[in-house]
Structures are given as structure tokens and as C-alpha cells.
Amino acid sequence: KGPPKPGGNEGAGEVVKIGATVKGVREGERVMGRCAGAFAEFALMDRREALPIPAGLSFAQAAAIPLTFMVVHDMLIGQGALRAGEWLLVTGVSSGVVVAALQAAKALGARVIGTSGSEAKLAKLKSLGLDVALRTRAPDFLPQVREATGGQGVNLIVNTVGGSVVPECIKALAFQGRMAIVGYVDGVLHAEVDFDAVHAKRLRIFGVSNKLRSAEQRAETVRGFSRDFLPLFAAGRIAPLVDRAFSFAELPAAKAYMEADAHVGKIVLTM
């Protein structure tokens, strides 16, 4: 498993001290960003990752933004090139990243199809703008996707489920479609790929992990987020969905709640 790692990868709070050479941020400023060890009263954040919290957002809401919406920017805009009027399919639509993808896609003018095994979760997400809700956990959504899109298929897929749905996703993609690999909750790390379909339809499959990216490459996404998404938060066009906030003393309960897959949106720890 490797050496222990500090818990928490994103947070929001007030700047209490800055480095001697740091510019553009001041002590007392409210900021949010990605950082290691965020499950603590104090954490060290790279200046390149620190973003001002828009007025009107609480610390709990702001803490639910950085990691999730940076990934969303990468997969929808940075690599996914999603445009207004296009169709987005999100598999396993209730996770924090995918809920954020739904919100951002709607703000960009796209139409969204989502799959989930929970009718209650789909109903909640319809209030956020989900255009087509498909209740399924199986790779059987192609007929409904084709019906919804007039037979053309979807332009972009956000696949958080994993390898078990890859063949169905490839079939569901339109000409010049793209698929983002975000996670694999099904534990299936290999899949059969129809090369003829990928070739003929000029498809593109990409990952959104930051594991091998340099700090400057990650900072490039921060700049893109700041340019494209931060104004949407400031204007209230996107609001982070916090499912539930737990106090730090309730960390075991928060972990159990997440593992129970009972949430829609983000789970936040408060200090």
C-alpha cells in the first residue's frame, strides 16, 4: 500500500501566513484550492493552486469546489472540447465529480444524459438540469441514448463506472465523439475495444488523472478553471452541491457515509 499519506486533497479557509516570495495573495484572504493534508486545521497550499472564494459561498461550499471542478474543467473543456448544443453522457451520475460535470455542462449549454441505479438520485439531479435520466447500472443504455439524440449518439462521455461499460459507451458515441476515463468503481480495469468503431467514427479516449502531471501542468488547469468557471460561481450560475457536512470528530461516520454510496454531490468535513 505504500507509506501513509496525509488525508484530504482539497480545502477552503483563511490565509494565516504566506511565504516570503509569494505574491497575489494576502493574509486574511479567503481561498480554496487543492492541497495535501486538507483534513487538518492548518494545511500548506501551493500559491498556484490558491483561488479566491467568490462572495456568497461558505467555506463548506468552497471546499467542495477545487478538486472536483478542476477535474471537470479538464474533462469537459481542456480535453473534452464540449460545446453548447452537444450531448454529454455521464455514467454513475451521483458522484461528486459527475454532479459537478452535470452542473458545468448545463452552464455551457450542453444537454446531459445520466445513468444511475437509484431513482431517488436521478430525481434529485433532474432539479439540477439533467435532461434524460436512465435508471440502470448495466451496460444497456444504447437504445435510450440513440432515441434521445435522434440516432446520432452522444458527443462526450464521462465514464466513472469503469471497464464494464466501455463497449456500450463506444457504441453510444457519435462521429468524432470523446470519452473521458475518470474512475472505475466497478473494479474492471480492462475492456474490449471495437477498433473499427474507434477508427471509423474518429473517436478519442482520454484520462483525466493528475498522478503524473507536473505542478505547472496542474497549474495550467487552475488557470483554465479561473478563466472559464470562476465567473460562473461568482454569478451564481453554478453552485456546489454539498450533500452533507460532518465535523472533523465525525470523520469515521463521514467515511462510512461515503462508502455506503448514499450521497448525491460532495461530503465535507468542517473544522
URSUL-V708700 format. One record per residue. N is the residue number from 1. PSI is psi in whole degrees, -180 to 180 (* if undefined). Layout:
n=[N/N]
psi=[PSI/PSI]
//
This chain:
n=[1/2/3/4/5/6/7/8/9/10/11/12/13/14/15/16/17/18/19/20/21/22/23/24/25/26/27/28/29/30/31/32/33/34/35/36/37/38/39/40/41/42/43/44/45/46/47/48/49/50/51/52/53/54/55/56/57/58/59/60/61/62/63/64/65/66/67/68/69/70/71/72/73/74/75/76/77/78/79/80/81/82/83/84/85/86/87/88/89/90/91/92/93/94/95/96/97/98/99/100/101/102/103/104/105/106/107/108/109/110/111/112/113/114/115/116/117/118/119/120/121/122/123/124/125/126/127/128/129/130/131/132/133/134/135/136/137/138/139/140/141/142/143/144/145/146/147/148/149/150/151/152/153/154/155/156/157/158/159/160/161/162/163/164/165/166/167/168/169/170/171/172/173/174/175/176/177/178/179/180/181/182/183/184/185/186/187/188/189/190/191/192/193/194/195/196/197/198/199/200/201/202/203/204/205/206/207/208/209/210/211/212/213/214/215/216/217/218/219/220/221/222/223/224/225/226/227/228/229/230/231/232/233/234/235/236/237/238/239/240/241/242/243/244/245/246/247/248/249/250/251/252/253/254/255/256/257/258/259/260/261/262/263/264/265/266/267/268/269/270/271]
psi=[-17/177/157/148/147/142/145/131/3/155/176/146/-165/135/124/-22/144/155/161/-30/4/134/159/2/147/157/138/-11/144/122/161/156/173/138/148/143/32/-16/65/165/-30/139/153/125/133/133/-35/-18/-15/129/144/141/123/144/141/-14/136/168/-39/-43/-44/-37/-21/1/-52/-63/-47/-52/-20/-44/-43/-42/-44/-48/-29/-42/-56/-48/-31/-20/41/134/160/138/-14/165/133/133/127/124/136/60/-2/-8/161/-45/-42/-34/-42/-38/-40/-49/-45/-41/-41/-39/-28/-7/15/166/141/132/135/144/144/153/-5/118/-37/-41/-41/-39/-40/-38/-22/-31/-17/1/6/120/-43/121/122/115/99/148/0/160/68/26/-2/-48/-41/-34/-44/-40/-44/-34/14/28/-8/-23/178/154/-31/139/134/107/104/-8/-51/-159/-26/-23/0/-48/-41/-38/-43/-40/-33/-11/142/176/132/32/162/147/125/128/111/-35/-178/70/-19/-9/6/108/-1/150/154/129/125/95/-33/-42/-43/-43/-52/-40/1/53/159/129/128/158/161/20/147/3/-42/5/149/167/-38/-36/-40/-38/-29/-39/-38/-43/-39/-42/-46/-38/-45/-33/-37/-41/-29/-37/-44/-34/-3/12/-24/134/127/138/106/114/-47/143/132/148/160/-34/-18/19/-45/-39/-38/-42/-44/-38/-41/-45/-23/-8/40/-6/157/111/-147/149/130/141/133/146/*]
//
